[in-house]
Amino acid sequence: MTFAEILKHIRMQQNYTQEQFARELNVSFSTINRWENGHTAPSGLAKMRLLEYCKKNCVNDEILTELSKY
């Protein structure tokens, strides 16, 4: 699974639009959009925020494992 696929899966699992998910992660809509489309990759800090968000919001362990590979 690519990072973009993982991110989209997490967002869809939480039933968020890209805009809502961006607010949750304190990034811009365009950042989420670029990540999901594979145009850019998140910084180390952004990855940490995403992992923290996932742990706090009970994201599936399989997805957490995949996410931690990046």
LOROTI-282931 format. One record per residue (C-alpha): residue number from 1; x, y, z. Coordinates in steps of 0.1 Angstrom, whole numbers, plus 5000, padded with zeros to 4 digits. Layout:
N
REC; pos; u; v; w
REC; NUM; X; Y; Z
...
***
This chain:
70
REC; pos; u; v; w
REC; 1; 5000; 5000; 5000
REC; 2; 5014; 5034; 4991
REC; 3; 5014; 5063; 5015
REC; 4; 4987; 5080; 4994
REC; 5; 4965; 5050; 4996
REC; 6; 4970; 5047; 5034
REC; 7; 4962; 5084; 5039
REC; 8; 4930; 5081; 5018
REC; 9; 4920; 5050; 5036
REC; 10; 4924; 5067; 5070
REC; 11; 4904; 5097; 5059
REC; 12; 4876; 5076; 5044
REC; 13; 4875; 5054; 5076
REC; 14; 4870; 5086; 5097
REC; 15; 4844; 5098; 5072
REC; 16; 4861; 5131; 5065
REC; 17; 4865; 5152; 5035
REC; 18; 4900; 5163; 5026
REC; 19; 4892; 5197; 5040
REC; 20; 4880; 5183; 5073
REC; 21; 4910; 5159; 5076
REC; 22; 4933; 5188; 5069
REC; 23; 4919; 5207; 5098
REC; 24; 4923; 5177; 5121
REC; 25; 4960; 5174; 5111
REC; 26; 4965; 5212; 5112
REC; 27; 4976; 5213; 5075
REC; 28; 4961; 5229; 5045
REC; 29; 4935; 5213; 5022
REC; 30; 4960; 5215; 4993
REC; 31; 4986; 5196; 5014
REC; 32; 4962; 5167; 5020
REC; 33; 4953; 5167; 4983
REC; 34; 4989; 5166; 4972
REC; 35; 4997; 5138; 4997
REC; 36; 4967; 5117; 4985
REC; 37; 4976; 5122; 4948
REC; 38; 5012; 5113; 4954
REC; 39; 5026; 5147; 4944
REC; 40; 5044; 5153; 4976
REC; 41; 5053; 5134; 5008
REC; 42; 5048; 5147; 5043
REC; 43; 5076; 5160; 5065
REC; 44; 5087; 5141; 5095
REC; 45; 5067; 5163; 5118
REC; 46; 5036; 5158; 5097
REC; 47; 5041; 5120; 5098
REC; 48; 5043; 5122; 5136
REC; 49; 5011; 5142; 5137
REC; 50; 4994; 5117; 5115
REC; 51; 5005; 5087; 5136
REC; 52; 4994; 5105; 5168
REC; 53; 4960; 5112; 5152
REC; 54; 4956; 5076; 5142
REC; 55; 4965; 5063; 5177
REC; 56; 4941; 5087; 5193
REC; 57; 4913; 5079; 5169
REC; 58; 4916; 5041; 5170
REC; 59; 4927; 5036; 5135
REC; 60; 4930; 4999; 5125
REC; 61; 4963; 4983; 5137
REC; 62; 4971; 4970; 5102
REC; 63; 4969; 5006; 5088
REC; 64; 4991; 5018; 5117
REC; 65; 5017; 4992; 5108
REC; 66; 5017; 5002; 5071
REC; 67; 5019; 5039; 5080
REC; 68; 5049; 5034; 5103
REC; 69; 5068; 5020; 5074
REC; 70; 5069; 5055; 5059
***
